[in-house]
Amino acid sequence: MAFLKSFLFSLFFLLLFSFSSAEIRFTEIRSDARPIIPFDEFGFTHNGRLELNVSKVSFPDPNPDFDFSKVGFFLCTRDSWLHVLQQLEDAEITCALQSDLVKHVLTFKELNGKTEHNTLYRQNEADQYTLVFANCLQQVKVSMNVRSAMYNLDGKSENRDYLSAGKTILPRVYYLFSLIYFVLAGIWIYVLYKKRLTVFRIHVFMLSVVILKALNLLCEAEDKSYIKRTGSAHGWDVLFYIFSFLKGITLFTLIVLIGTGWSFLKPYLQDKEKKVLMIVIPLQVVANIAQVVIDETGPYGQDWITWKQVFLLVDVVCCCAVLFPIVWSIKNLREAARTDGKAAVNLMKLTLFRQYYIVVICYIYFTRVVVYALETITSYKYLWTGVVAGELATLAFYMFTGFKFRPEAHNPYFVVDDEEEEAAAEALKLEDEFEL
């Protein structure tokens, strides 16, 4: 039982490290008997501060025999927490607050019967810490309001920086990428104008995807910039969620439409392709709702892990669903190449869709797996590298898609001569023999 509890604590604590933020938080805890409630994590420099205000503290059944030294807040690194769990498992301690590996911020014993307390904790050891509330009183529920603010003082100016040590340059990163996407949007508008006689509806839709991506990054830059300076997003988070929602829906829709060949290969969608869109779009709505709940409630919410699991599951389902239209197009082109006598044309189309299929898989794998692994293994001082890697991969994917499916009067994929036709027919014949 002790091992199971330790495992669950470990899992819960480690999950925290990938989604929490460090802005000023106002949290309401109501009749909560959880022994461990993690709040936010933060990368402190050698000049870090934690402001903690606890108010309206109450217990449903107060008892004068309660040992309130076993109830309180502490700071802990991930490595230290694993050792604390080992101490609990070995029965060296009975409460995390008793460990010498954690940094005590406030115990309820210091309240002396009061219902409110303010604490300013100076953290001079640079590392990534998580603010945790521990309640080691068995089955005792606690209610309270908590205001927490973690920040670093910036050099001689003593200005507060509410972004973690590894994320403090993120506003500049997002501003830079938003500028790049606005430039790409301008270039794409120029291309559409120059090639207006060969522009399809899909090309206009691609422009809207690029513009929404640029606006999404701009809002995220403003969001992080305000948090960095004031600890609050000042409404930019709302705009960020709106454009993130629109960007997510349009991007997945674009991949599906390109995968079906809509607009530039055929002017309609088949029923099964429409069903994919009917699955992907509602799932993206659910994914964005889950993302908002994850960001705004934080890991102290009792349903936080559930929402995170929903987000991960829905994201995986969407990524898998968008691959089906590309696979269907590849299959249809292979069959057409053998029956309609246009082997070279269909082989070129087949090559294009195979390339796009591989690139989509690589994009999904890199942004969902490699970036997460990079953020996990990278020092807290360089967490921004994961964001840069993910944005570079996304930028490369956008540029590849635009280049391969650009409007062209003489598209090299669809215009071939007789020699190429014969060579393609021979290639398809050899491919069939190889499969047999």
Phi, psi and chi 1 to 4 in degrees:
 res  aa     phi    psi   chi1   chi2   chi3   chi4
   1 MET       -  -42.7 -174.4   65.4 -179.2      -
   2 ALA   -63.7  -39.0      -      -      -      -
   3 PHE   -65.0  -41.8  172.7   77.3      -      -
   4 LEU   -61.8  -43.1  178.3   60.4      -      -
   5 LYS   -63.1  -42.4 -175.6 -178.5  -69.2 -173.4
   6 SER   -63.3  -40.9  -61.9      -      -      -
   7 PHE   -62.9  -44.5  172.1   75.6      -      -
   8 LEU   -65.1  -40.2  -68.3  175.1      -      -
   9 PHE   -61.8  -42.2  -77.8  176.3      -      -
  10 SER   -62.6  -47.7  -60.5      -      -      -
  11 LEU   -60.8  -46.1  178.7   63.0      -      -
  12 PHE   -62.8  -41.4 -169.9   69.3      -      -
  13 PHE   -71.1  -39.1 -155.8   77.2      -      -
  14 LEU   -72.3  -34.9  -67.8  175.6      -      -
  15 LEU   -61.2  -29.5  -78.6  172.3      -      -
  16 LEU   -59.2  -33.2  165.8   67.1      -      -
  17 PHE   -71.8  -10.3  -80.7   77.8      -      -
  18 SER  -102.9   -6.7   49.8      -      -      -
  19 PHE  -133.1  -10.5  -83.6   92.9      -      -
  20 SER   -80.4  159.1   57.9      -      -      -
  21 SER  -126.7 -176.9   60.5      -      -      -
  22 ALA  -130.3   26.1      -      -      -      -
  23 GLU   -75.6  173.5   58.5 -163.8  -83.7      -
  24 ILE   -64.1  128.6  -62.0  174.9      -      -
  25 ARG  -115.9  137.5  -70.4  -78.1 -167.6 -176.8
  26 PHE  -116.9  117.2  -63.2   90.2      -      -
  27 THR  -125.8  136.9  -48.5      -      -      -
  28 GLU  -111.2  121.5  -67.7 -175.2   -4.3      -
  29 ILE  -108.1  125.3  -55.2  -65.6      -      -
  30 ARG  -127.7  117.3  -67.2  -68.0  176.9  -96.0
  31 SER    45.9   55.7  -60.5      -      -      -
  32 ASP  -107.8  123.8 -159.1  -36.8      -      -
  33 ALA  -105.3   10.3      -      -      -      -
  34 ARG   -62.1  135.1  -74.8  179.4  -70.4  171.6
  35 PRO   -71.8  -26.9   23.4  -32.4      -      -
  36 ILE  -133.3  127.2  -67.7  -67.7      -      -
  37 ILE  -128.0  102.7  -56.8  177.7      -      -
  38 PRO   -77.8  139.1   25.8  -29.5      -      -
  39 PHE  -103.2 -126.8  -75.6   75.7      -      -
  40 ASP   -94.6  156.8  -67.4  -38.4      -      -
  41 GLU  -103.3  158.9   70.2  165.4  -19.4      -
  42 PHE  -158.9  139.9 -167.8   77.0      -      -
  43 GLY   -93.4  106.9      -      -      -      -
  44 PHE   -86.3  146.7  -74.0  104.1      -      -
  45 THR   -92.6 -166.4   63.1      -      -      -
  46 HIS   -77.4    1.3  -66.9  -74.6      -      -
  47 ASN  -131.8   52.8 -156.6   10.6      -      -
  48 GLY   -94.2  156.6      -      -      -      -
  49 ARG  -138.1  148.5  -60.8  -72.2 -173.8  -87.3
  50 LEU  -130.8  118.7  163.6   61.7      -      -
  51 GLU  -101.3  123.1  -66.6 -179.6    1.0      -
  52 LEU  -128.2  123.0 -177.4   66.1      -      -
  53 ASN  -121.3  120.4  171.9  -99.0      -      -
  54 VAL  -114.5  127.6 -177.8      -      -      -
  55 SER  -139.6  164.2   60.0      -      -      -
  56 LYS    52.9   42.7  -63.0 -176.9  179.2  179.8
  57 VAL   -74.2  130.0  178.3      -      -      -
  58 SER  -153.5  154.8   64.1      -      -      -
  59 PHE  -123.8  136.3  -62.7   87.4      -      -
  60 PRO   -58.6  -39.7  -23.3   33.2      -      -
  61 ASP  -127.9   77.7  -59.6  -51.4      -      -
  62 PRO   -63.5  142.5   22.5  -31.8      -      -
  63 ASN  -134.6  126.6 -170.1  -35.3      -      -
  64 PRO   -64.0  -15.8   20.1  -31.6      -      -
  65 ASP   -86.7   -1.9  -63.6  -30.6      -      -
  66 PHE   -61.2  137.1  -76.3  162.3      -      -
  67 ASP   -93.8   93.0 -176.7    2.7      -      -
  68 PHE   -73.7   -3.9  -72.4  111.2      -      -
  69 SER   -71.1  -12.3   64.4      -      -      -
  70 LYS   -97.4   13.3  -67.1 -175.6  177.3 -178.4
  71 VAL  -131.1  125.4 -177.4      -      -      -
  72 GLY   167.4 -170.9      -      -      -      -
  73 PHE  -111.2  147.1  -66.5   85.6      -      -
  74 PHE  -150.1  161.5   64.4   87.8      -      -
  75 LEU  -104.9  142.6  -69.8  172.1      -      -
  76 CYS  -153.3  139.9 -172.4      -      -      -
  77 THR   -85.4  167.3   64.1      -      -      -
  78 ARG   -64.7  -44.4  177.9  162.3   39.1  178.7
  79 ASP   -62.8  -42.1  -68.2  -22.9      -      -
  80 SER   -64.1  -37.4  -63.5      -      -      -
  81 TRP   -63.5  -38.3 -179.5 -111.6      -      -
  82 LEU   -62.4  -37.4  -64.6  176.1      -      -
  83 HIS   -70.5  -35.7  -72.8   92.9      -      -
  84 VAL   -62.8  -42.5  170.6      -      -      -
  85 LEU   -61.2  -37.4  -69.2  174.8      -      -
  86 GLN   -66.3  -39.4 -173.1   62.7   45.7      -
  87 GLN   -62.7  -40.7  -70.3  177.8  -31.1      -
  88 LEU   -65.8  -40.6  -70.5  168.2      -      -
  89 GLU   -67.3  -35.1 -171.1  175.2  -18.1      -
  90 ASP   -84.8    3.2  -64.5  -20.8      -      -
  91 ALA    63.0   24.8      -      -      -      -
  92 GLU   -71.7  -30.9  -63.9  178.2   17.2      -
  93 ILE  -136.8  162.7   57.0  176.1      -      -
  94 THR  -112.9   -5.2   59.4      -      -      -
  95 CYS  -149.1  141.9 -179.8      -      -      -
  96 ALA   -60.8  -29.9      -      -      -      -
  97 LEU   -67.6  -17.4  -72.6  165.2      -      -
  98 GLN   -83.3  -10.2  -63.8  173.4  -21.8      -
  99 SER   -76.2  144.2  175.2      -      -      -
 100 ASP   -86.0    3.0   56.1   -5.0      -      -
 101 LEU   -92.6   -9.3  -60.6  174.9      -      -
 102 VAL  -104.9  158.6  -56.0      -      -      -
 103 LYS  -104.6  111.2  -62.2 -178.0  178.0  -63.9
 104 HIS   -70.8  129.8  -62.7   83.5      -      -
 105 VAL  -104.5  -47.7  177.1      -      -      -
 106 LEU  -160.9  132.0  170.9   68.7      -      -
 107 THR  -113.7  152.0   63.7      -      -      -
 108 PHE   -69.0  -10.4  -80.8   18.8      -      -
 109 LYS   -65.6  -28.0 -173.1  176.2 -178.5  179.6
 110 GLU   -75.2  -12.6  -59.9  172.1   37.0      -
 111 LEU   -69.7  -30.2  -63.6  179.6      -      -
 112 ASN    53.9   43.4  -65.6  -37.7      -      -
 113 GLY    86.4   -8.3      -      -      -      -
 114 LYS   -78.6  164.8  -63.4 -176.9  -65.5 -177.2
 115 THR  -108.1    6.8   60.5      -      -      -
 116 GLU  -147.1  144.7 -176.4  174.1  -12.1      -
 117 HIS  -156.5  139.5 -169.6   82.1      -      -
 118 ASN  -114.9  136.9  -63.8  -39.2      -      -
 119 THR  -136.5  135.7  -60.2      -      -      -
 120 LEU  -115.4  112.1  175.2   61.5      -      -
 121 TYR  -105.5  128.2 -175.3   86.5      -      -
 122 ARG   -95.9  120.8  -60.0  174.5 -177.0  -88.9
 123 GLN  -110.8  108.0  176.5   56.3   31.5      -
 124 ASN  -104.8    0.1  -61.5  -40.4      -      -
 125 GLU  -102.3  114.3  -63.4 -179.3   17.5      -
 126 ALA   -69.5  123.9      -      -      -      -
 127 ASP  -178.5  176.7 -151.2  -26.7      -      -
 128 GLN   -99.8  118.7 -170.3  168.6   13.5      -
 129 TYR  -119.6  156.3  -68.5   87.7      -      -
 130 THR  -120.0  133.1  -59.6      -      -      -
 131 LEU   -81.4  124.1  177.7   63.2      -      -
 132 VAL  -129.5  140.1 -176.6      -      -      -
 133 PHE  -104.4  130.3  174.0   75.1      -      -
 134 ALA  -117.2  133.8      -      -      -      -
 135 ASN  -128.1   97.7  177.7    8.8      -      -
 136 CYS   -94.3   10.0  -60.8      -      -      -
 137 LEU   -86.1  119.9  -58.9  178.7      -      -
 138 GLN   -61.4  126.1  -64.7  -65.6  -36.8      -
 139 GLN    56.0   26.2  -57.1  -60.2  -42.5      -
 140 VAL  -100.2  121.3  174.4      -      -      -
 141 LYS   -90.5  142.1  -63.1 -179.7  179.3 -179.5
 142 VAL  -126.2  144.6   61.1      -      -      -
 143 SER  -125.3  140.5  -61.7      -      -      -
 144 MET  -170.7  162.6   59.0 -177.9  170.1      -
 145 ASN  -108.6  134.9  -67.8  -17.4      -      -
 146 VAL  -127.2  128.4 -179.9      -      -      -
 147 ARG  -116.6  120.9  177.3 -168.0  179.5  -83.6
 148 SER  -125.2  140.0   60.2      -      -      -
 149 ALA  -141.7  117.6      -      -      -      -
 150 MET  -114.0  134.6  -69.6 -177.7  -82.1      -
 151 TYR  -157.0  164.7   54.4   87.9      -      -
 152 ASN  -113.1  143.8  -66.4  -52.0      -      -
 153 LEU   -87.9  129.3  -62.8  178.9      -      -
 154 ASP   -88.3   97.5 -174.2   19.3      -      -
 155 GLY    50.5 -137.6      -      -      -      -
 156 LYS   -73.3  -27.9  -63.5  180.0 -179.4  179.5
 157 SER   -71.4  -20.8   63.6      -      -      -
 158 GLU    60.8   21.5  -64.3  -69.3  -58.1      -
 159 ASN   -72.8  143.8  -69.4  -32.0      -      -
 160 ARG   -79.9  136.7  -64.3 -177.1  177.6 -173.6
 161 ASP  -121.9  107.9 -174.3  -12.2      -      -
 162 TYR   -84.7   -0.6  -71.7   93.0      -      -
 163 LEU   -91.1  144.0  -73.3 -179.8      -      -
 164 SER   -58.2  155.1  179.7      -      -      -
 165 ALA   -55.0  -32.6      -      -      -      -
 166 GLY   -88.5   -0.6      -      -      -      -
 167 LYS  -123.5    5.5  -59.7  179.3  179.8  179.6
 168 THR   -67.4  -21.8 -172.6      -      -      -
 169 ILE   -95.0    3.0   68.8  168.6      -      -
 170 LEU   -58.9  -36.9  -75.8 -175.5      -      -
 171 PRO   -56.0  -43.0  -28.2   36.7      -      -
 172 ARG   -66.7  -37.6  -78.2  175.2  -75.3  175.1
 173 VAL   -62.3  -46.8  170.1      -      -      -
 174 TYR   -68.0  -37.1  -71.7  127.2      -      -
 175 TYR   -61.4  -43.1  -83.3  127.9      -      -
 176 LEU   -63.4  -47.0  175.0   61.1      -      -
 177 PHE   -68.2  -35.0  -82.8  103.5      -      -
 178 SER   -64.0  -38.8   68.1      -      -      -
 179 LEU   -63.2  -41.9  177.5   61.6      -      -
 180 ILE   -60.3  -43.1  -68.2  173.4      -      -
 181 TYR   -69.7  -34.0  -80.4   98.9      -      -
 182 PHE   -65.5  -38.1  -82.7  120.1      -      -
 183 VAL   -64.3  -43.5  171.2      -      -      -
 184 LEU   -61.4  -39.0  -73.2  178.9      -      -
 185 ALA   -62.2  -41.4      -      -      -      -
 186 GLY   -63.6  -41.9      -      -      -      -
 187 ILE   -63.4  -41.2  -66.0  173.5      -      -
 188 TRP   -66.4  -38.1 -167.8 -111.7      -      -
 189 ILE   -61.1  -41.5  -68.6  173.4      -      -
 190 TYR   -63.0  -43.4  174.2   77.2      -      -
 191 VAL   -62.2  -43.3  170.5      -      -      -
 192 LEU   -63.5  -35.8  -63.9 -175.8      -      -
 193 TYR   -70.0  -43.9  175.8   76.0      -      -
 194 LYS   -67.3  -34.5  -66.6  -70.7  -70.2 -175.1
 195 LYS  -109.1   32.9  -53.7  -70.0 -176.6  179.1
 196 ARG   -61.9  -23.3   54.3 -172.1  177.9  -83.1
 197 LEU   -75.2  -18.4  -63.5  178.9      -      -
 198 THR  -116.6   17.3   56.1      -      -      -
 199 VAL   -82.9  132.1  169.2      -      -      -
 200 PHE  -105.1  169.9  -66.0  101.6      -      -
 201 ARG   -61.8  -31.1  -74.8  173.4  -68.8  173.7
 202 ILE   -63.3  -31.6 -168.8   70.1      -      -
 203 HIS   -69.4  -37.6  -63.4  124.1      -      -
 204 VAL   -67.6  -38.5  178.9      -      -      -
 205 PHE   -64.5  -37.5 -169.9   72.9      -      -
 206 MET   -61.5  -36.9  -69.0  164.6   71.3      -
 207 LEU   -62.4  -43.4  173.6   62.6      -      -
 208 SER   -63.4  -34.9   67.0      -      -      -
 209 VAL   -64.6  -43.3  173.0      -      -      -
 210 VAL   -64.8  -43.8  175.0      -      -      -
 211 ILE   -64.1  -42.8  -67.5  175.8      -      -
 212 LEU   -64.3  -36.5  -73.8  172.5      -      -
 213 LYS   -63.9  -42.9  175.5   65.2  175.9  176.9
 214 ALA   -62.9  -44.4      -      -      -      -
 215 LEU   -66.5  -37.7  -68.3  172.5      -      -
 216 ASN   -60.7  -45.3  174.2 -116.3      -      -
 217 LEU   -67.2  -37.1  -73.2  168.9      -      -
 218 LEU   -63.5  -44.5  178.5   62.4      -      -
 219 CYS   -66.3  -37.0  -68.6      -      -      -
 220 GLU   -67.4  -36.1 -169.5  160.6   11.3      -
 221 ALA   -63.2  -45.1      -      -      -      -
 222 GLU   -65.1  -40.3  -72.7  -67.8  -23.2      -
 223 ASP   -57.6  -51.3  174.7   68.7      -      -
 224 LYS   -68.4  -33.5  -69.5  -67.5 -174.7  -69.9
 225 SER   -65.3  -44.3  179.0      -      -      -
 226 TYR   -68.0  -39.6  -88.7   96.2      -      -
 227 ILE   -62.8  -41.1  -69.5  175.4      -      -
 228 LYS   -58.4  -41.0  175.4 -176.7  173.0   70.6
 229 ARG   -90.0  -33.3  -69.7  179.7  -79.7  114.8
 230 THR  -123.6  -15.1   66.4      -      -      -
 231 GLY    85.9    2.1      -      -      -      -
 232 SER  -137.7  147.8  174.1      -      -      -
 233 ALA   -80.6  -15.4      -      -      -      -
 234 HIS    54.9   39.5  -69.2  -87.0      -      -
 235 GLY    89.8  -12.6      -      -      -      -
 236 TRP   -68.1  -23.8  -78.2  100.3      -      -
 237 ASP   -65.7  -33.0   52.2  -18.7      -      -
 238 VAL   -64.5  -47.2  176.8      -      -      -
 239 LEU   -62.8  -38.1  -70.9  174.9      -      -
 240 PHE   -61.7  -44.3  163.8   70.5      -      -
 241 TYR   -64.8  -38.3  -68.8  134.3      -      -
 242 ILE   -63.3  -51.0  -68.2  173.3      -      -
 243 PHE   -71.8  -29.0  -75.7  114.1      -      -
 244 SER   -65.5  -40.6 -180.0      -      -      -
 245 PHE   -62.6  -48.9  166.5   71.4      -      -
 246 LEU   -65.4  -40.6  -65.1  174.6      -      -
 247 LYS   -64.2  -42.7 -179.2  -97.4  -60.7 -179.2
 248 GLY   -63.1  -45.2      -      -      -      -
 249 ILE   -64.9  -46.7  -73.9 -178.9      -      -
 250 THR   -67.7  -36.1   54.0      -      -      -
 251 LEU   -66.0  -48.7  176.0   59.4      -      -
 252 PHE   -65.0  -37.3  -82.3   98.2      -      -
 253 THR   -63.7  -40.8  -57.9      -      -      -
 254 LEU   -61.7  -44.2  176.1   64.5      -      -
 255 ILE   -61.3  -41.7  -64.2  174.2      -      -
 256 VAL   -64.6  -45.3  171.0      -      -      -
 257 LEU   -65.4  -41.8  -67.0  177.4      -      -
 258 ILE   -65.2  -39.7  -70.1  178.2      -      -
 259 GLY   -62.5  -30.8      -      -      -      -
 260 THR   -84.5  -14.6   63.2      -      -      -
 261 GLY    79.8   16.6      -      -      -      -
 262 TRP   -59.7  140.5  175.1   77.7      -      -
 263 SER    82.3  -53.2 -176.3      -      -      -
 264 PHE   -95.3  -17.7   60.0   90.7      -      -
 265 LEU  -110.3  -35.4  -72.1 -175.7      -      -
 266 LYS  -152.2  148.7   58.2 -175.2 -179.6 -177.6
 267 PRO   -89.4   10.1   32.2  -34.0      -      -
 268 TYR  -141.8  167.5   59.6   89.0      -      -
 269 LEU  -115.0  138.9  -67.4  176.3      -      -
 270 GLN   -75.6  165.6  -62.5  176.2   -8.5      -
 271 ASP   -59.8  -42.6  -72.4  -20.3      -      -
 272 LYS   -66.7  -30.6   61.5 -179.2  179.7 -179.7
 273 GLU   -73.3  -36.2  -64.9  163.9  -12.0      -
 274 LYS   -64.7  -35.4  -67.5  178.5 -178.7  178.3
 275 LYS   -64.8  -36.1  -70.1  177.5 -178.9  177.7
 276 VAL   -61.6  -44.8  172.4      -      -      -
 277 LEU   -63.1  -38.6  -77.0  176.2      -      -
 278 MET   -67.6  -20.8  -68.6  174.1   63.7      -
 279 ILE   -87.1  -46.2  -67.6  173.1      -      -
 280 VAL   -66.6  -45.3  169.0      -      -      -
 281 ILE   -63.7  -50.1  -67.5  177.0      -      -
 282 PRO   -61.4  -35.3  -23.2   34.4      -      -
 283 LEU   -65.5  -36.2  -75.0  178.6      -      -
 284 GLN   -65.7  -33.7  -83.8  -63.5  -62.6      -
 285 VAL   -62.3  -46.9  174.7      -      -      -
 286 VAL   -62.6  -41.8  174.1      -      -      -
 287 ALA   -61.8  -40.6      -      -      -      -
 288 ASN   -71.6  -35.7  -79.8  -87.9      -      -
 289 ILE   -62.7  -43.6  -67.4  173.8      -      -
 290 ALA   -62.4  -40.0      -      -      -      -
 291 GLN   -64.0  -40.7 -175.5   64.2   67.2      -
 292 VAL   -63.7  -45.4  172.2      -      -      -
 293 VAL   -61.8  -43.1  173.5      -      -      -
 294 ILE   -61.1  -46.7  -70.7  168.5      -      -
 295 ASP   -70.7  -39.6  -70.7  -16.2      -      -
 296 GLU   -86.6  -30.6  -65.4  -58.0  -46.5      -
 297 THR   -87.5  -38.9   60.5      -      -      -
 298 GLY    82.4  169.0      -      -      -      -
 299 PRO   -68.5  -10.1   23.2  -32.9      -      -
 300 TYR   -74.3  -17.6   48.0   80.3      -      -
 301 GLY   -67.2  139.1      -      -      -      -
 302 GLN   -68.3  -24.7  -62.5 -163.6   33.2      -
 303 ASP  -102.7   13.7  -62.5  -34.4      -      -
 304 TRP   -62.6  -47.1 -177.8   80.4      -      -
 305 ILE   -63.9  -38.7  -72.3 -174.4      -      -
 306 THR   -60.4  -45.2  -58.8      -      -      -
 307 TRP   -65.9  -36.0  -82.2  106.0      -      -
 308 LYS   -65.4  -41.7  179.7  178.7  175.5 -178.6
 309 GLN   -64.1  -38.6  -68.5  170.5  -20.4      -
 310 VAL   -61.4  -45.1  168.3      -      -      -
 311 PHE   -60.6  -47.9  172.2   77.5      -      -
 312 LEU   -63.4  -42.7  -65.6  175.7      -      -
 313 LEU   -63.9  -47.3  176.2   62.0      -      -
 314 VAL   -64.3  -39.6  169.0      -      -      -
 315 ASP   -62.5  -43.1 -166.1   46.3      -      -
 316 VAL   -63.9  -43.5  169.7      -      -      -
 317 VAL   -61.6  -42.6  171.8      -      -      -
 318 CYS   -63.5  -43.1  -75.7      -      -      -
 319 CYS   -62.7  -37.0  -68.9      -      -      -
 320 CYS   -73.7  -38.6  -66.4      -      -      -
 321 ALA   -64.1  -37.7      -      -      -      -
 322 VAL   -70.8  -13.7  -62.8      -      -      -
 323 LEU   -78.7  -26.1  -64.0  176.1      -      -
 324 PHE   -59.6  -46.8  -77.0  103.0      -      -
 325 PRO   -59.7  -35.9  -25.2   35.5      -      -
 326 ILE   -65.6  -42.2  -53.1  176.8      -      -
 327 VAL   -62.7  -41.8  174.0      -      -      -
 328 TRP   -63.3  -41.3  -65.9  -26.9      -      -
 329 SER   -64.7  -41.6  -67.7      -      -      -
 330 ILE   -60.6  -44.5  -68.5  174.1      -      -
 331 LYS   -63.6  -44.9 -179.3 -179.6  177.5 -178.6
 332 ASN   -63.9  -39.6  -68.0  -24.0      -      -
 333 LEU   -67.8  -36.1  -71.8  170.4      -      -
 334 ARG   -64.0  -43.1  -75.9  176.3   58.6   85.3
 335 GLU   -68.3  -39.8  -66.1  174.4   -8.3      -
 336 ALA   -65.9  -34.6      -      -      -      -
 337 ALA   -63.5  -24.4      -      -      -      -
 338 ARG   -93.0  -13.7  -62.5 -175.5  179.7   91.5
 339 THR  -117.5  -30.2   58.4      -      -      -
 340 ASP   -98.2    2.4   64.9    3.3      -      -
 341 GLY    76.6    6.6      -      -      -      -
 342 LYS  -112.2   64.5  -61.2  179.7 -180.0  179.0
 343 ALA   -62.9  -43.8      -      -      -      -
 344 ALA   -66.9  -43.6      -      -      -      -
 345 VAL   -59.9  -48.4  172.7      -      -      -
 346 ASN   -69.9  -31.4  -71.7  -64.2      -      -
 347 LEU   -66.7  -39.4 -177.3   61.2      -      -
 348 MET   -64.3  -44.4  -69.3  -61.5 -179.1      -
 349 LYS   -61.7  -41.2  -64.4  177.0 -175.9  177.2
 350 LEU   -61.7  -42.0 -174.4   61.9      -      -
 351 THR   -61.2  -43.1  -58.3      -      -      -
 352 LEU   -61.0  -47.5  173.5   60.3      -      -
 353 PHE   -70.3  -32.2  -82.4   90.0      -      -
 354 ARG   -65.0  -43.0  -79.9  176.2  171.8  170.6
 355 GLN   -60.7  -44.9  -70.6  177.2   -8.9      -
 356 TYR   -64.9  -38.7 -168.1   62.3      -      -
 357 TYR   -59.4  -46.2  176.5   73.4      -      -
 358 ILE   -64.6  -42.6  -66.4  172.3      -      -
 359 VAL   -65.5  -41.0  169.0      -      -      -
 360 VAL   -61.7  -43.9  169.8      -      -      -
 361 ILE   -61.7  -45.4  -70.0  178.3      -      -
 362 CYS   -62.2  -41.2  -68.3      -      -      -
 363 TYR   -62.4  -47.4  168.2   69.6      -      -
 364 ILE   -63.0  -45.5  -69.0  172.1      -      -
 365 TYR   -63.0  -44.1  178.8   79.5      -      -
 366 PHE   -67.4  -46.7 -170.7   89.2      -      -
 367 THR   -74.9  -24.2   54.2      -      -      -
 368 ARG   -99.4  -28.5  -92.3   65.4  178.2  177.3
 369 VAL  -111.8  -56.0  178.2      -      -      -
 370 VAL   -64.2  -44.2  176.0      -      -      -
 371 VAL   -63.1  -42.3  170.6      -      -      -
 372 TYR   -62.4  -42.6  175.9   78.1      -      -
 373 ALA   -63.5  -39.2      -      -      -      -
 374 LEU   -63.3  -42.7 -177.3   63.2      -      -
 375 GLU   -66.5  -29.7  -68.0  174.3  -14.4      -
 376 THR   -74.1  -41.1  -58.0      -      -      -
 377 ILE   -90.8  -16.0   64.2  176.4      -      -
 378 THR   -78.2  144.2  -56.7      -      -      -
 379 SER   -58.9  148.7  168.9      -      -      -
 380 TYR   -58.9  -22.5   76.7   96.9      -      -
 381 LYS   -71.7  -18.0  -63.2  178.2 -178.5  178.7
 382 TYR  -122.9   32.8  -54.1  104.2      -      -
 383 LEU   -64.1  -21.8  -71.5  176.0      -      -
 384 TRP   -65.0  -22.6   57.0  -90.6      -      -
 385 THR   -64.6  -32.5   56.7      -      -      -
 386 GLY   -64.5  -40.9      -      -      -      -
 387 VAL   -64.6  -45.0  174.0      -      -      -
 388 VAL   -62.2  -43.2  171.8      -      -      -
 389 ALA   -61.6  -44.9      -      -      -      -
 390 GLY   -63.7  -41.8      -      -      -      -
 391 GLU   -70.3  -35.5  -68.5  -60.1  -25.1      -
 392 LEU   -64.9  -41.4  -74.9  174.7      -      -
 393 ALA   -63.3  -42.6      -      -      -      -
 394 THR   -64.2  -41.9  -57.1      -      -      -
 395 LEU   -62.1  -43.5  178.4   61.7      -      -
 396 ALA   -62.5  -39.3      -      -      -      -
 397 PHE   -65.6  -43.5  176.7   72.1      -      -
 398 TYR   -61.8  -44.4  -84.8   54.7      -      -
 399 MET   -67.5  -39.0  -66.5  179.5   68.6      -
 400 PHE   -62.5  -46.2  173.7   87.0      -      -
 401 THR   -61.8  -45.1  -56.9      -      -      -
 402 GLY   -64.0  -39.7      -      -      -      -
 403 PHE   -70.1  -44.1  178.9   76.4      -      -
 404 LYS   -71.3  -30.1  -71.7  -65.4 -175.3 -179.6
 405 PHE  -116.1   30.0  -63.1   94.5      -      -
 406 ARG   -71.7  155.2   65.9 -167.5 -176.5  -81.3
 407 PRO   -72.2  128.4   23.7  -32.1      -      -
 408 GLU  -139.6  137.2  -74.9  -72.0  -12.4      -
 409 ALA   -68.4  -38.0      -      -      -      -
 410 HIS  -123.7   81.9  -59.5  -72.5      -      -
 411 ASN   -68.6  121.3 -165.3  -45.7      -      -
 412 PRO   -61.0  -18.1   22.9  -33.6      -      -
 413 TYR   -82.4  -19.9  -73.3   98.3      -      -
 414 PHE  -118.2   -4.2  -53.8  133.5      -      -
 415 VAL  -119.3  116.3  179.7      -      -      -
 416 VAL  -136.9  160.3  -67.2      -      -      -
 417 ASP   -99.5 -177.9   55.3   27.3      -      -
 418 ASP   -65.5  -39.0  -67.5  -22.1      -      -
 419 GLU   -63.3  -42.1  -67.4 -178.0   -0.2      -
 420 GLU   -64.1  -36.0  -70.9  176.0  -36.6      -
 421 GLU   -60.7  -46.0 -178.8   74.5   36.2      -
 422 GLU   -66.3  -41.1  -66.2  175.5    1.2      -
 423 ALA   -64.2  -39.6      -      -      -      -
 424 ALA   -66.6  -40.3      -      -      -      -
 425 ALA   -62.9  -40.0      -      -      -      -
 426 GLU   -66.2  -38.3 -175.1   65.3   26.1      -
 427 ALA   -63.8  -42.0      -      -      -      -
 428 LEU   -64.8  -37.0  -77.0  170.7      -      -
 429 LYS   -65.0  -43.0 -178.4  178.3  179.5 -178.4
 430 LEU   -65.9  -37.1  -69.7  174.4      -      -
 431 GLU   -64.3  -40.4 -174.7  175.2  -20.5      -
 432 ASP   -64.5  -41.9  -69.7  -19.7      -      -
 433 GLU   -64.0  -38.5  -68.5  177.2   -4.7      -
 434 PHE   -64.3  -40.6  177.1   77.1      -      -
 435 GLU   -65.6  -37.3  -71.1 -179.1   -8.1      -
 436 LEU   -68.7      -  -68.6  175.7      -      -
